[in-house]
Amino acid sequence: MLLKTLYLPFVKEADTFCERLSLLRDNNRCTVEKDKVWGQKITFFKRSLTKQMIHDISETLVSIFTSFRLLNMIETIVRESYYFSEREEIRRILELAQDMLLQHDEHGLPIFKNKQLHNILQKVFIEQLQQTDSFHYDSVVKFCLTPFKQRLVAEVGFVIDDFKREEEHQMIVQMIREYIADKDIVFETVHLLQGNNFHFYTAKGERLTKKQLEPLMARTPLYLFGLNFQEWNLAPLIALSPRHIYVYGDLQEAKTLTLLNVFQERVIIRPKQEFPFKH
């Protein structure tokens, strides 16, 4: 099979295509020259289009699309399929989409976490490479990606579900912050030792038991925050509302991060070995 001529509209895309094609195999070489009609013309050093070469070209086209076109397509889906219009909401959804849908390969280039998205896109490119003597990338992206777009719409839906859950979570966090800002302080200082659940200690080193904490929790409207009396990390702290919270353990531990998010500057993290009391 004779090698196809590839046309890409933009210099940056065309130059990046040749760079990334050579990353797959040292003998994958091509040059870029300006075309008066189609933008940029890519010429290959190899004379025949082998199965391996088709694979490499299609892989590189997926890479180019992921770097230069994907976010614009996601933004269009967010606006036209899910009817978001607020600029800040769209910005946050796009950031979340990058986190959820993409990762980086050994060269630091973005690739799909979901291999099916990659495979659907690559299949379209392979089919188009095999059907015509000249490959017009811009036309393929505009008119031939329906199977990929359909799957991407579903994936963006999952991203938006996560976005809405995070929105609800932040609303609850803000409600808790406002509540504890006005609530009377029961203990000025509380020390927390990380475990499956936090272990609570007073400033004098006395362990606060569940029996001691339950009456305080019963007088706190935990239901407003989606919490109940079986939650033994955040709920007791809302009831105690301490001014200073010393946490001993790992800063990256999940419930400690939640605590930091809610109580903010009231929280002080210390290494576990610095816990000052017997336990």
C-alpha positions as CSV (number, residue, x, y, z in Angstrom):
1,M,0.0,0.0,0.0
2,L,1.3,3.4,-1.0
3,L,1.9,5.8,1.9
4,K,-0.8,8.4,2.5
5,T,-0.3,12.1,2.5
6,L,-1.5,13.6,5.8
7,Y,-2.8,17.1,6.1
8,L,-3.2,19.0,9.4
9,P,-4.5,22.6,9.6
10,F,-2.1,23.9,12.3
11,V,1.7,24.1,12.5
12,K,1.8,23.2,16.1
13,E,-0.2,20.0,15.6
14,A,1.8,19.0,12.5
15,D,5.2,19.6,14.2
16,T,4.1,17.8,17.3
17,F,2.8,14.9,15.1
18,C,6.3,14.3,13.6
19,E,8.0,14.6,17.0
20,R,5.7,12.1,18.7
21,L,5.7,9.6,15.7
22,S,9.5,9.4,16.1
23,L,9.1,8.6,19.8
24,L,7.3,5.3,18.9
25,R,10.2,4.1,16.6
26,D,13.5,5.8,15.7
27,N,12.9,5.1,11.9
28,N,9.5,6.8,11.9
29,R,10.5,10.1,10.2
30,C,8.4,12.8,8.5
31,T,8.7,16.4,7.5
32,V,6.2,19.2,7.5
33,E,5.7,21.8,4.7
34,K,3.1,24.5,4.3
35,D,0.2,23.7,2.0
36,K,-1.8,26.6,0.5
37,V,-5.1,24.8,0.7
38,W,-4.9,22.4,3.6
39,G,-2.5,24.1,6.1
40,Q,0.3,21.7,6.7
41,K,1.4,18.7,4.6
42,I,3.2,15.8,6.2
43,T,5.6,13.8,4.1
44,F,7.0,10.5,5.3
45,F,10.5,9.0,4.6
46,K,9.1,5.5,4.2
47,R,7.6,4.6,0.9
48,S,5.1,2.0,1.9
49,L,2.3,2.0,4.4
50,T,2.9,-1.2,6.5
51,K,0.5,-2.4,9.1
52,Q,3.0,-1.3,11.7
53,M,3.2,2.2,10.2
54,I,-0.6,2.5,10.2
55,H,-0.6,1.5,13.9
56,D,2.1,4.1,14.7
57,I,0.4,6.9,12.7
58,S,-3.0,6.2,14.3
59,E,-1.4,6.1,17.8
60,T,0.2,9.5,17.1
61,L,-3.1,10.9,15.8
62,V,-4.7,9.9,19.1
63,S,-1.9,11.6,21.0
64,I,-2.3,14.8,18.9
65,F,-6.1,14.8,19.4
66,T,-5.7,14.2,23.2
67,S,-3.3,17.1,23.5
68,F,-5.0,19.7,21.2
69,R,-8.6,18.9,20.6
70,L,-10.0,16.8,23.5
71,L,-10.7,19.6,26.0
72,N,-12.5,21.7,23.4
73,M,-14.7,18.7,22.6
74,I,-15.4,18.1,26.3
75,E,-16.3,21.8,26.7
76,T,-18.8,21.6,23.8
77,I,-20.3,18.5,25.4
78,V,-20.6,20.2,28.8
79,R,-22.4,23.2,27.1
80,E,-24.5,21.5,24.5
81,S,-25.3,18.1,26.0
82,Y,-25.4,19.0,29.7
83,Y,-26.4,22.7,29.4
84,F,-23.9,24.3,31.6
85,S,-23.2,28.0,30.8
86,E,-21.5,29.4,33.9
87,R,-17.8,30.0,33.0
88,E,-16.5,29.0,36.5
89,E,-18.5,25.8,36.6
90,I,-17.3,24.8,33.2
91,R,-13.7,25.6,34.1
92,R,-14.0,23.3,37.2
93,I,-15.6,20.5,35.2
94,L,-12.8,20.6,32.7
95,E,-10.2,20.4,35.4
96,L,-12.1,17.5,36.9
97,A,-12.4,15.8,33.5
98,Q,-8.6,16.0,33.0
99,D,-8.1,14.4,36.4
100,M,-10.7,11.6,35.8
101,L,-10.1,10.8,32.1
102,L,-6.4,11.4,31.6
103,Q,-3.0,10.3,32.9
104,H,0.5,10.8,31.6
105,D,2.8,8.3,29.9
106,E,6.5,7.8,30.3
107,H,7.2,10.9,28.1
108,G,4.8,13.0,30.2
109,L,2.2,13.1,27.4
110,P,-1.5,12.9,28.2
111,I,-3.2,9.5,27.5
112,F,-6.6,8.1,28.3
113,K,-7.1,6.2,31.6
114,N,-10.0,4.4,30.0
115,K,-8.5,2.3,27.2
116,Q,-11.8,2.0,25.5
117,L,-11.8,5.7,24.7
118,H,-8.3,5.3,23.2
119,N,-9.3,2.2,21.2
120,I,-12.5,3.8,19.7
121,L,-10.6,6.8,18.6
122,Q,-7.7,4.8,17.2
123,K,-10.1,2.6,15.3
124,V,-11.7,5.6,13.5
125,F,-8.2,6.9,12.5
126,I,-7.1,3.4,11.2
127,E,-10.3,3.1,9.1
128,Q,-9.9,6.5,7.6
129,L,-6.2,5.9,6.9
130,Q,-7.1,2.7,5.0
131,Q,-9.9,4.2,2.9
132,T,-8.3,7.2,1.2
133,D,-5.0,8.2,-0.4
134,S,-4.9,11.5,1.5
135,F,-5.8,11.8,5.1
136,H,-7.3,15.2,6.1
137,Y,-7.1,15.2,9.9
138,D,-9.4,18.2,10.5
139,S,-12.2,16.7,8.4
140,V,-11.9,13.3,10.2
141,V,-12.2,15.0,13.6
142,K,-15.2,17.1,12.5
143,F,-17.2,14.5,10.7
144,C,-16.0,10.9,11.6
145,L,-15.8,10.8,15.4
146,T,-19.5,10.0,16.2
147,P,-18.7,6.7,18.0
148,F,-16.0,8.4,20.0
149,K,-18.2,11.4,20.8
150,Q,-21.0,9.1,22.0
151,R,-18.8,7.3,24.5
152,L,-17.2,10.6,25.5
153,V,-20.6,12.1,26.3
154,A,-21.2,9.2,28.8
155,E,-17.8,9.7,30.3
156,V,-18.4,13.4,30.8
157,G,-21.7,12.6,32.4
158,F,-19.7,10.6,35.1
159,V,-17.4,13.6,35.5
160,I,-20.4,15.9,36.0
161,D,-21.9,13.5,38.6
162,D,-18.7,13.7,40.5
163,F,-18.7,17.5,40.2
164,K,-22.3,17.7,41.6
165,R,-21.3,15.4,44.5
166,E,-18.4,17.7,45.3
167,E,-20.7,20.7,45.1
168,E,-23.0,19.2,47.6
169,H,-20.1,18.2,49.8
170,Q,-18.8,21.8,49.8
171,M,-22.2,23.1,50.6
172,I,-22.3,20.8,53.7
173,V,-18.8,21.8,54.7
174,Q,-19.8,25.5,54.5
175,M,-22.8,24.8,56.7
176,I,-20.7,23.1,59.3
177,R,-18.2,26.0,59.3
178,E,-21.0,28.5,59.8
179,Y,-22.5,26.3,62.6
180,I,-19.2,25.9,64.6
181,A,-18.4,29.6,64.1
182,D,-21.4,30.4,66.2
183,K,-21.4,27.4,68.6
184,D,-20.2,27.6,72.2
185,I,-16.8,25.9,72.7
186,V,-17.0,22.8,74.9
187,F,-13.3,22.1,75.1
188,E,-10.7,24.8,74.2
189,T,-8.2,22.1,73.0
190,V,-8.7,18.5,71.9
191,H,-5.9,16.0,70.9
192,L,-6.7,13.4,68.3
193,L,-4.7,10.2,67.7
194,Q,-5.2,8.6,64.4
195,G,-6.6,5.1,64.2
196,N,-9.5,3.4,62.4
197,N,-11.5,6.2,64.1
198,F,-9.9,9.1,65.9
199,H,-9.1,8.7,69.6
200,F,-10.1,11.9,71.5
201,Y,-8.2,13.3,74.4
202,T,-8.6,16.5,76.5
203,A,-5.7,19.0,77.0
204,K,-5.0,17.1,80.3
205,G,-4.6,13.8,78.5
206,E,-7.9,12.3,79.6
207,R,-9.4,9.9,77.0
208,L,-12.9,11.0,75.9
209,T,-15.1,7.9,75.7
210,K,-18.1,7.3,73.5
211,K,-20.2,7.4,76.6
212,Q,-19.0,10.9,77.3
213,L,-19.3,12.1,73.8
214,E,-22.8,10.8,73.0
215,P,-24.8,13.3,75.1
216,L,-22.9,16.2,73.5
217,M,-23.6,14.7,70.0
218,A,-27.3,14.2,70.9
219,R,-27.6,18.0,71.5
220,T,-26.0,18.7,68.1
221,P,-28.2,18.8,64.9
222,L,-25.9,16.3,63.1
223,Y,-28.8,15.4,60.7
224,L,-28.4,18.9,59.0
225,F,-24.9,17.8,57.8
226,G,-25.8,14.2,56.8
227,L,-24.2,12.7,59.9
228,N,-25.5,10.4,62.6
229,F,-24.5,9.2,66.0
230,Q,-22.5,6.3,64.5
231,E,-20.0,8.6,62.9
232,W,-17.1,8.9,65.3
233,N,-14.7,11.2,63.5
234,L,-16.3,14.5,62.4
235,A,-19.5,14.3,64.4
236,P,-17.9,14.4,67.8
237,L,-15.7,17.4,66.8
238,I,-18.8,19.3,65.6
239,A,-20.3,18.7,69.0
240,L,-17.1,19.7,70.9
241,S,-16.3,22.6,68.5
242,P,-12.8,23.1,70.0
243,R,-10.7,26.1,69.2
244,H,-7.5,24.1,68.8
245,I,-7.4,20.6,67.3
246,Y,-4.1,18.7,67.5
247,V,-4.0,15.7,65.2
248,Y,-1.2,13.1,65.5
249,G,-0.5,11.0,62.5
250,D,-0.3,11.2,58.7
251,L,-1.3,14.5,57.0
252,Q,-2.6,12.7,53.9
253,E,-4.9,10.3,55.8
254,A,-8.4,10.7,54.4
255,K,-10.4,11.7,57.5
256,T,-7.6,14.1,58.6
257,L,-7.9,15.8,55.2
258,T,-11.7,16.1,55.8
259,L,-11.0,17.6,59.2
260,L,-8.6,20.1,57.7
261,N,-11.2,21.1,55.1
262,V,-13.9,21.7,57.7
263,F,-12.0,23.2,60.7
264,Q,-9.2,24.8,58.6
265,E,-6.8,26.9,60.8
266,R,-8.1,25.3,64.0
267,V,-6.2,22.1,63.0
268,I,-2.5,21.5,63.8
269,I,-0.9,18.3,62.5
270,R,1.9,16.6,64.4
271,P,3.8,13.4,63.9
272,K,2.3,10.4,65.7
273,Q,5.4,9.9,67.8
274,E,4.9,13.4,69.3
275,F,1.6,12.4,70.9
276,P,2.1,13.6,74.5
277,F,-0.1,11.1,76.5
278,K,-0.1,7.5,77.3
279,H,-2.5,5.4,75.1
